[in-house]
Amino acid sequence: MIFSDHGKGTTPQQLIDMQPILKQTPAGKNGRLVAIDPGMLLGGLGPRTGELAVELAKAFFPPES
């Protein structure tokens, strides 16, 4: 699950603390919540677009343990 932290640095755990119902979702149960800066998606292509793509790829496809 992707959520916007609005540049506040909100962590997935802080989000779960604010919205406990998220613990019941598959993403919450599996620790698959990812915070992003909304400007990165809505602002178009920029110098950090590659960083966001890598971050999302790691979140969606974590290495096998």
Stockholm file with secondary structure:
# STOCKHOLM 1.0

chainA/1-65         MIFSDHGKGTTPQQLIDMQPILKQTPAGKNGRLVAIDPGMLLGGLGPRTGELAVELAKAFFPPES
#=GR chainA/1-65 SS CEEECTTSCCCHHHHHHHCGGGGGSHHHHTTCCEEECHHHHHSCSCTTHHHHHHHHHHHHSCCCC
#=GC SS_cons        CEEECTTSCCCHHHHHHHCGGGGGSHHHHTTCCEEECHHHHHSCSCTTHHHHHHHHHHHHSCCCC
//
